[in-house]
Amino acid sequence: MSAMTCQALWDNTGRVFNMESKAGCFPTVPERELYRNVHALLPRETDIRQSPDCLNKGMLRWTLHKKVQNNPANSLSLLWVLIKELEKAEKLDNLEYIIPLLHTLMYAIIQTAYIPDELYKRVYDFCKRLLTYPQPYCTVGLSYTKRIKTQRSVPGLLYQRMVVAEQRLKNEHYPFQERIFVLADPEIFTGSLAQVVLADIEAGSASSPVDHMRSVVQHSIQAALGEQCLGPVLAKTLKDIDVEPHFQDVMATTQRCVEDGCSRAGAALKGHFQQLHSDIVAGVKSEAASVGPLFHCPLPNPEMSFHLWTEELDIWWEVARWLRSSSSSEQISLSPEHEDPELGDSPRDPMPPDKSRFSVMSNDSGIERDLPHGGDTSLVALLDSGGVTASWEPCKSTHSEQESVKLSRRGGMKVKPSVKDSLALMQDTLEGNGGGLGSRGGGREVTLQRRAGSNAARTPFPRQQRLFTARIVVMGGDSVVGRLAKAYYCLRKREARRIFLTMKVNLQFYYVPVCPAPTTTSSNKESHQSKQSPCTLGSYLSKVDPWYNCNISSLGCMIPKLATMQRTSPSRPKDPFVCDVMAYYVRMGQQPVYFNIYLVKITFTSMTKEPVEDVFFTHLEVAIPDSRHSPAPMREKQKKSVADVCGALVCISYKKVTPSGRDTDRGFPMRTTGAHISAIPSSAKEDLNCLTLTLKEWPTKAKNGNAEFLIRSNNIKMCSLESQSPLRVTLDRDCQRIYNDVESIEIVPCLDPGYCVQRNMMSKLNLGQDDDGGLSKYMSKGLSLPVNTFAGIIN
């Protein structure tokens, strides 16, 4: 589909929205047209990735859901079309169609007002048959089998719980809450681009909590009663009454039915909602209370917050502030031992993260009668009363100030984590790693096979229930992904020192690749680098998950086009396309792909400069700023062979990885002009969970082109053997993470702080010489960042 066709599709969608606003409902779509729409959005093996036809399939999927979400008749017709297409794909063994069709089916089931039991049975039986399929189909099938079983016994439950959690509606029966944090790269989202995304997110969340309560009550009653419900009459009556008591009644009834089980839930739910429906519409006249079509209850977009990821923004800090504000507003108690002093006493007045924390030795007994007469004049009391100046000069307090001093305790940092905190962090590590084996066998810290998919069916440990879910969506190129990996590593280290978020918040990570705008003038070096994808992670996920490529990669390409269309046509109706697609992504993308985070130790040529440690996620570039270092007296003699002395002499040591696990240590010196270390494979066929080192050798007479040496390893050490040729190291293509005058680098996989806590506990117990005893053998040593997709990895 060309750009002109895409523009026409967008304009036609806008006209449909205008029709809906006038008539009050979308027109009925013929079933034949639904078949054509479904076939048009399916990815095929012949599709060329990043082609206009492939990228516009996400727009077609969004348009299809817009056609059916506001008309119950269209929704039900789409469900029949999708289940027939799924059964056809199963019969013809078209596995590439199953994941897209299944996600589209489930998203439509959540929004459909009423679904007959026959259709529920066909969908449930199909999902059960997927359990016999290989990964990732069996994992997705298991997840949806559980959802369909619950939805069939308690109709409307998926819609109800999704809206309640995403909109944070107050109730006593389902306290779960969710929040989406959109973090954008400020180098890409500048000017109009950031304004377009922010305006789109604000337009997608314009409803009030009362409107959401009405939608929950309306949808729950219609899902249980079906055609017996007076949809338009019920909707009109709910607008004129106080809906909160009915909302609480619906939540209580639904929770009782879920606790009773599938056997008695259906009849009890239908009977109670029938009585509730009669009570609400009791005052309506008989001629107006005729049975009519069901009323549409569109699924509102979740609550989102948009941030430009500057140096001042901290993920831990943003999530912690949201947790404190939500806990205070919802009256959810947080135990004092899990409160963090850096958040302050009030969620609205937190302590700034850069405020200094003074460690003071206390000599009081903690008993008020032991205080000296006239008050406490110790340094702790002076600190509490503000009696210490910035220069730490003591100041005299008056008699009235001394009388007002009271014994108080300040919040402090616990240096040693308790056993409960250590077990919580360890359980979180086990859940995140799926119970994979650690270092037994070949002694390798990471496995060559990349892990993907949910761990619910693989880990033998029960999943810890957390009331809060923070969904982190990052938008940008490789630099913002590297920033996310570093933030996640720092968050885990902070939680290992003092656990706070791990006990209460479930973190989910999502990635939307957005490439920087190409510049008209660029050097030869920049043009050579542009051949490589500026969004390495997005390119890899698009290869292993075609549905991610159609919906999320296309979103990254559409955002600049939306900004251009907004500038050219500012009066055009603004439909929340970006917000809708991100909502679809975070709701249906529940299969993570795990990527290792690598630690790099950097040593500088200057003896006065301390070594530093940093992490990277996608790339590490090693450059030699001054490659030509031939001595001046010898230039004439070596004029013809000056190319032979270009580059720097470096020593490379690495551990060669093999599928058998028998890794061997190797090393050699080499004159090179630079090195490129990649953690993300360029080809899905060579998907190994290890680093790929590419060394560039300067061309000589014997070698016409640039010779490249490929090395696969997880432990690499590179050292410059020439003092006049220091190295320049760039992490994740981030201009703010460049290190100059580097003498050597050492790269190893990051150790998970949860594993370190368990290892330290085992070492203190003196359980033999093996530090990986107990539960440590079930834990992965390496720290991985899970990025959610729709299918995980499709081989």
Helices and strands as residue ranges (DSSP letters): H 3-23, H 31-41, H 52-55, H 57-68, H 72-92, H 95-111, H 117-129, G 130-132, H 137-153, H 157-167, E 177-184, H 192-204, H 209-225, G 226-228, H 231-239, H 244-260, H 262-280, E 304-308, H 315-329, G 336-338, G 341-343, G 368-370, H 379-384, H 399-404, H 419-433, E 468-476, H 478-497, E 505-513, H 524-529, H 536-544, H 546-548, I 549-553, H 554-568, H 577-588, E 591-596, E 598-604, E 612-616, E 619-623, G 632-634, G 642-645, E 648-656, E 664-672, E 674-678, G 684-686, E 691-697, E 707-720, E 727-731, E 738-749, H 753-765, G 774-778, E 784-789
